[in-house]
Amino acid sequence: MTGEDVDFGNFEGSVTYTTSGDLDKLAEAMIDAYLRRAVPNVVDGSCKEGRFEIITPRPTIRHQSERLYVSYPGGHWTKDGGLIGDDPDLGFDYFDAAGVYTQIKQGVDTYLTPMLSKGEGGQAPKAEDFDDQVSVVQYAMQELSVSGEVRTTGEEAATTTEIGNVLVPEYISEIEAELGDLDGMAVIRLRELYGANRISDVMTGLHALAVISGVLVAGEAQVWARYHRDFSKLIETATADFHAYSEGNEVSAGEIFDVVKSIADASGLLSLPKGVATVIGKASTLHGIVKGFLPDPPAPYQYTLDGSSYQALDTSFWKAVTGLLDDVDATEAAFATCAETAVTSATQPEGRNRVITTSFDLVNPTEFLNAGEHGIYTNVNGQRVNVQVTDAALKRVSGRYELIGDHCHDVATKLEGGPEQSAWSRGIVGAQGGAFGHFEAFSGMVTILVALLKNNGDEMRDVGEKCILILNDFKGTDAAIRKELEGLAADVEAQTKEDKNVT
């Protein structure tokens, strides 16, 4: 992708997914370590060999030590037939080896299987599981841009060009030109409330909110990509460490999980599309908006596997598992804060420092609606204006308002359908704990954006209807006005497409 694009491909590139077979190997490594280092008198053997060897202590001077074997996974006890002192009263504790095997294996399966990817029977999503949501939000971002930006994807022969919506920016420009030629007193009020600059501000605010949503859903995919890499790294390291410990060797020092880096990755997902900086005005850049909302990442968890005893090694491993889930939760909480802050800024702006404008939220323009002859066809100095010019211009403007309203509704419908393609909420729920993605705040953010799009779409349509209502001298049924407005919108759309060579 080019340097001006929003990049949704900046995810962890080499994710290794843990499998159920990897958990089997971990369980056997833990069994080896337990039998060889926590059970007295075990001198040899492994799960791989299929048995463990035990030399019993000499209970009395008259008895010799015995060499015993316990099978894996069956747990059956045998001994060499030629051993001295075949005495049933040796007093050796023939422990339930099969029970030990089962307990360790069940612990691994119960606690760790939910943390596998869904393809392995677990619950944790993969990065690509978010492709539908990313696609939907990316569509909203592009369609809400008033810059008509062009993006390219792929390289060389595989390069494709994606053109953002070019009609809406043209409608806004045409509204500006049409209203700029009129000087009726009521038209001035219409220009103040629903002029091109105002529409651009609203559309840019919606675009910015969609961009933040896009960064969050892209960051969400990165969370799970990094989670899987960290989980695989932990299981691989722990398996090697339990094996090393069973042989009396040193264990590794551990590592730092990377999940919390997802926040920095999300911030880096954005670059500035051409033309947006000048459109967005007070907000400076889209990247600046998103960066301002994204909090600092939480401190990452650094795990260390302690091999001073089997119990210490086991405890440190499960602490690391919990630490990984805690990192996911902490990262999710940071993203949730970003979503909540964005929604608050969009729906509850404070004073003049509002950065994102996402709703017209205007008073009823009574000067326009009730203007009558002395407002529509008379300027501020009381002089008559050209009736034919005013009528024709308002008809064309009304059609463009209708088209912008339709566009907002179309984007809202697409965005609202995103969760139906693939549920927004994801997570892990296991005996060891849980970690959840696609936080409620993000889902709420999408809901807010859909509601704003619908509300603004309704208001644009209403303005178009008010234009026709006034031009008809407040006569005609709602159905007749809607029919006339839809016809005007179709004519305007066809003419604009012809002018812009859009098929």
N, C-alpha and C positions, 0 to 999 in steps of 0.2 A: 504494500500500500504506500501511497505517497506521503510526504511529510506533513501535508495539511489534513490528513484523514483522521477520523476517529478510529482507533485501532482496537478491535475486539479480539485480536489474535495473540495478544501479548500475555499468554498464559504460560504456566509451567510447561516446558516443551518436552520433557522426557520423564513422564510419570510412569512409575512401575507399580502395578496394582498387586496387592497381597492376595493370595489365593487360599482356599481352604487347605490345599496341600502344604502351603507354607506354615499354616497353623499346626498341622500334624507334625511337621519337622520341629517346630518350637516346642510342642508338648513332649516329644521324645527327648529333646535336648534337656528339658527341665527334669524329666524322669531320670535321665542319665546322671545329671548333677545331684539329684536327691539321693539316688541309690548309692552312688560312688562316694559322696561326701557327707551325707547326713545319716546314713545307716551304718552302724559299726560293722567292721569285719568284711565289708564288700571289697574285694581285691581286683576284680576284673569284670569285663563284660560291658554290654551296651544294648540299647534297643535295636541297633542295626545288626548286632550279632544274634539277637533273639534270645539272649539269656544273660544272667548276672551270676558271678561266682562269689561264694562266701566261704571263708575258712573260719570254723568255730574256734573259740578259745578252748584250752584244755581245762575241763571242769575239775579234774582231780589228777593226781600223779599217775593213777592207773589208767586214765583215759587219754587217748591221743586226740588232736584236733581233727575235725572232719571237713571235707571239701564238699560243699553243697551248691546246687545250681537251682535257680528259679527262672522259669521261662518268661519270655515277653511275646505277646501280650497276655498269654493264658494265666500266668502266675502259678504254674505247677512246680512243685519242689521235687528234686531228685538228688541222688548222690552217687559217687563212684562206688561200684560194688566191692572193690578191693580195699576200701578204707578200713583202717584199724578201729576197733572200738564201736562195733555196731550195737549201740546200747540205746534203747528207747528212753532211758532216763537221763540222757545227757543234760536236759534242762534248757536246750537252746530254744529261743523264742522264734518259732516258725510264724512270722508275721504274714498278714494278708497282703501279699505283693500285688495281686490283681486289684485289690481295693485301692492301693496306692496309685497304681497306673490309672485306674478309672477316675479317681479324685482329681488328679492333675489334669488329665485330658478333658474332663467335664468342665473344670474351671476355665481352661483356655477356650473351649468351644462356647461356653455360656457367655463369657464376658467379651470375647473378641470377635465372634462370628458376626454380631450385628454391625461391627465396624468395617466389615468387608464391603466391597461394592456390590450393587444389586446383582450384577452378573455372576457373582460368586455366592449368592444366597444371603448377602448382607443387606444393609439399609443405606449405606453411605452413597450419595450420588457421585457420578463422575462429572468432570468439567463439561463434557459434551452433552450431558443431560440438560444443560441450560440453553442449548442452541435455540430452541423455539422461543423462549422468553427474550433472549438477546435479539433475535430477529425481529420480534414484535416491537420492542422498545426502539431498536435502531430504525425501524420503519417510521415510528412516530417522530423520532428526532429529525429524520430527513424531511418528512412531509411538513413539519412545522417550521422548518427553516425559511426565513423570508429572504435569504440571500440567493436562493436558487443555485446552491453550490453543486459542483461536479466532483465525483469521487471515482477513483480507479482502484480496482482490485486485481490481484494476480501479477504475474510478471511475463514479459516477452510475449510469446504467442498466446499465452493464457490470459492476457490482460483484458479485462472488461471494464466498460465505463458505465457508471450509474449516475444519472442526472437527478438531482433533487427536484422537488416540485417547483416548476417554473411558472405555473399559472397563477398561484396565489400572489406571489410578488408582483406579477403583472396586473392583477386585479387591484391591488393596493395602489400601484402607480397610476392606474387609470382613474381610480376614485380621486386621487390627489389632483390629477389634471382636470377632471370634470368639475369638482367642487371649487377648484381654484379659479375657474372661469365665471363663477356665479357670485353675485353680490347681494342677493336678497337677504333681508335681516334675519329670517329664520334659517337660511342656508348657512349663514355665518355660525349660528348656534350648532347646526348639524356638523359643520366642519370641526368645531371645537370638541364636540363629544365623540364623533365617530369618523373623524378625518383619518387620512393615511398615516400620520405620525402616531396617532392613538392606536390604530389597528396594528401597526408595526411593533409598538411597545408590547401589546398584549400577545401577539404571536411569538415575539422574541422571548417573552417571559415563559410562555408555554414550552417553547423550544428548550430553554434553559432547564426547566423542570424535567423535561424528558431526557435531557443530557445527563442530569444527575441520576435519574432512574437508570439510564443506560450504564453509567459508571458503576452503580451499585450492583446491578445484576451481573455485569461483567466481573466485578470484584468478587461476587459470590461464587462464580465459576472458578475463579482463581483460588478462593479459600479451599474448595474441595480438591482442586488439583494439587495444591501444596499439602493438604491433609493426607491425601493418599501417598504422596511421596514420603512424607514424614512417617506415616504409619508403616510403610514398607521398610523404610530405613530402620525404624525401631525394632520391628520383628526380625529383620535380618541380623541386626547387631546383637539383639538378645539371644537369638539362636546360637550365634557364634560364641557369645560370652558364656552361656550355660555349658556349651561343649568344652570351652577352654577351662572353665572352672572344674568340670568333672575330671579333666586330665591334670589338674593341679597347676594350670598356667594362669597368667594374669588376664584380667578382663579389660575391655576397652574403657576409655575415659568417658564415653558418652558424647552427645552432640546437642546443638541448639535447634529446636524446631523452627521451621520457616513459615508457619501459617500466618503469623502476624505481619509478615512482609506483604501480604495480600493488600493491605491498605495502601502502601506505597505503590504497589503495582497498579491499583485502581486509579490513583492519582495520575500515574504515567500513561494511562490508557487514552488520555485526551491530548489532542493538539488543536491548534486554532484553525478552523476552516476559514478560507479567504472570505472577506466581506463581513464576517460576523462582528468583528471588533467595532466597526463603525456603526453597525445597526444597534448593537446592544447598549450603546451610550454609557450610562452611569456605571454599568457593571464592569467596564474595562475589557475583560475577555471571558469567554466561557470557561477556559482553564482556570482563571482566577476565581470564578464562582465556585467551581467544584472543589478546588483546593481549599477555599475558605470554609467549606462545609465539612470536608473530611478531617476528622480529628487525628492527633498523633497516634501511631500504633501503640498498643500495649506492650509491655516488656515481654520478650519471648521466654518460654520455659526452657531451661537448660537441664537436661537429664544426665545423671551419672549412674551407671550400674555398679553397685558396690559388691565386690566378691569376697569379702572377709568371711562370710559364712553363707550357706545356702539360704537361710532365712533372710539375711541382709540382701542377697542378690534378688531373691524373689520379691521382697518388699519394695526394693528400688525399681524393679521392672514395673510392677503394678502402679507405683507412684508416677512413673513416666507415662503410662497409659492414661491415667487421670489427667496428667499435665497436658497431654496432647488435646484431650477433649476440652480442658479449660482454655487452651489457646484458641480453639475454634470458637468457644462461647465468648471469649473476650473480644475477638475480632468481629464476631457477629454483633456484639453490643456496640462496638464502635461504629459499624456501618448503620446500625439502627439509630444511633444518635444523629448521624448525618441525615438520614431520611426524615427523622422527626424535625430537625432544624430546618430542612428545606421546606417541609410542609408548613411549618409555622411561619416561615418567612414569606411563603407564597400566599397564605390565607389570612395572616394576621400581621401585615406590615406595620411598622412603627414609624410615625412621623415621615420626614422627608428622606430618610435613609434607606428606603426600600430598594432592594437590588433587583428583585424579580417581580415583574408585573404580570399577573396571570388571569386577571378578571377585570372586565370593564367596571363593574360595580358602580354604575353611574346613576345620577338622579334622573327622573323621568324628564326628557327634554320637552317640556310643555310649550316652550316658545316655538318649537318646530311643529309639534303635533297640532297645536291650536292656532297656528299662525294665521291661517286664512289669507284673504287677498292682501291684507296690509303687511303680512310678514313674508310670504313666499314671493310676491311680485313687487315688493317695495323695499328699497335699500334703507340703510340707517338714516339717510337724509330725507326719507320720504319720497324719493323719486322712483318712478316706475322703471322696472327692468324688462328685458326682452322675454315675453311670456313663452314664445316658441322655443327659444334656447333653453330656458329653465325647465320646461316640461320635458324636452328631449333628454337633457342631461340627467334629470332626476330618474327618468325611466332607465337609462343605462346604468346609473349608479345603483339603483334598487336591485337590478339583476346581479351586479357584482357582490353586493352585500349577501344576497341569497346564496351565491356560489361559495363565498367564504364560510357562511354558516353551514352549508352542506359539507364542505371540506372538514370542518371541525368535527361534525358528527361522524363522518367516515373514519377519521383517525381514532375517535373515541371508540367506535364499534370494533375496529381492529385491535386496539389496545385492550379493550374489555374482554375480547375473546382469547387473549393470551393464556390466562390460567386454564382455559378449557383444553388447550393443546397439551399442556403439561403443568401440573399443579404448581402454584407458586411456592408452597410450603414443602420443605424437605427436612430430614433429620435422622438422627440415630437415637434409638431408645434401647438400652441394654442394661443388664444387671450392674455393670460397672459405672453406669452414668449415661448421660445423653449429650448430644450436641445438635443444634438445630440451625438450619439455613433458611434463606428467604424469610427473614424475620417479619413479624407482623407489621412493623413500621413500614417496611418496603411495600407490602401488600396494601397498606393504608395509603401510601404515597401514590400508588397506581390508581387506587380508587379516587383520590382527590383529583389527580390529573384528568381522569375520565370525566368526573363531574364538572370540572372547569371547562373542559372542551365542549361538553353538552350545553352548559349554561351559556358559554360564549357563542356557540352555534345558534342557540335559540335567540339570543339577543341580536345577532347579525340578521337572522331571518326577520325578526320583528322590525328592525330598522327598514329593511326592504319593503315590508308590508306598509309601514307608516308613509313611506314615499308614495306608494301607489294610492293609499287612502287619501292623502292630501290632494294628489293630482286628480282624483275622482271626486274631489269636493266632498269627501266624507260620505260618499254614496257607494252602494254596491255591497254585496254579501261577502262574507269571509271566503267562501268557496270561489267566488268570482275573482276576488283579489289574488288568492293563491294561484289560481289558474293563470291569470295574467302575469303574475310574478315569475312563475315557473317557465312560461313562454319567453319572457324577457331574459331570464337566466340562460336558457338554452341558446338564444340568439347571441348573447354576449359571449358565452363559452365558445361557440362555433367561430365567431369572428376573431376572438383572441387566439384560439388555436391556429387559425389560418394565418394570422399575423406573425405568430411565433413558430410556424412550421411544425406544430406538434400534432402527431397523429393520435 
